[in-house]
Amino acid sequence: MKIRAIQRILIFNNNCILTAREKIIIGDRTIFGPGVAIFDNDHAYKEKNFEKEFITSPIIIGKNVWIGANSVILRGEYYRR
């Protein structure tokens, strides 16, 4: 898993999920509400071996960002203040 925090002061509430097959970058002073799910990958469902093949894109979350409760962030997203 490749999850990198650029600086400090990250707040994760209850039941957050981060799944990284490529890269998730999180800026400083970022707050995650309860139940946030972050996935930088999808199954490559068109492939024969789809359960083992993935499509990935990095996720970048800038600094001073608040991700609200039960948000879902998918591959290739960029969030900033």
PAPA-622303 format. One record per residue (C-alpha): x, y, z; residue in three letters. Coordinates in steps of 0.02 Angstrom, whole numbers, plus 32768, in hexadecimal, padded with zeros to 4 digits. Layout:
N
XYZALA
...
This chain:
81
800080008000MET
804680AA7FD1LYS
7FF78131803AILE
805E81CD805AARG
8038826080C9ALA
809682FD8092ILE
8095834B813FGLN
803F833081E4ARG
7F9983518238ILE
7F2782D681E0LEU
7E8482A98237ILE
7E298208820BPHE
7D8081EA825BASN
7D35813C8277ASN
7D2680B881EEASN
7D9181098167CYS
7DD9809880DFILE
7E7080BF8071LEU
7EA380437FE9THR
7F3C806F7F80ALA
7F8280057EF3ARG
7FDB809A7EA4GLU
7FE081387F0ELYS
7F7981A47F84ILE
7FC4824C7FB7ILE
7F7582AB8047ILE
7FA3835F8070GLY
7FBA83A6811EASP
7F2A83DB818EARG
7EAD83698137THR
7E1383278193ILE
7DAF828B8165PHE
7CFF827581A9GLY
7CBD81CB81DDPRO
7CA68144815BGLY
7D15818F80D2VAL
7D4E8111804FALA
7DE181337FDAILE
7E1280BC7F4CPHE
7E9880E17EC9ASP
7E6680477E64ASN
7DD97FEB7E0CASP
7DCF7F387DD2HIS
7DF77F267D19ALA
7D507ED37CFCTYR
7D6A7EC07C40LYS
7E017E4E7C5AGLU
7DF57D907C6ALYS
7E4C7D947D13ASN
7DEA7E2C7D51PHE
7DF37DFA7E08GLU
7EB17E0B7E01LYS
7EC17E9A7D83GLU
7EAE7F507DB6PHE
7EA57FFB7D66ILE
7EFA807F7DD2THR
7F10813B7DD8SER
7F5A81A37E65PRO
7EEE82087EDCILE
7F2A82B17F1AILE
7ED783087FACILE
7F2083B67FCBGLY
7F3D840D806FLYS
7EB4845980DDASN
7E2E83E68095VAL
7D9783A280F2TRP
7D4D830280AAILE
7C9A82EE80ECGLY
7C4A82548139ALA
7C2E81BC80C9ASN
7C8882098034SER
7CCE81937FB0VAL
7D6A81CA7F52ILE
7D9881647EB8LEU
7E3681567E4EARG
7E7781ED7DF1GLY
7E2682707E63GLU
7E7A83127E99TYR
7E3283747F2BTYR
7E71841B7F64ARG
7E3884AA7FD0ARG
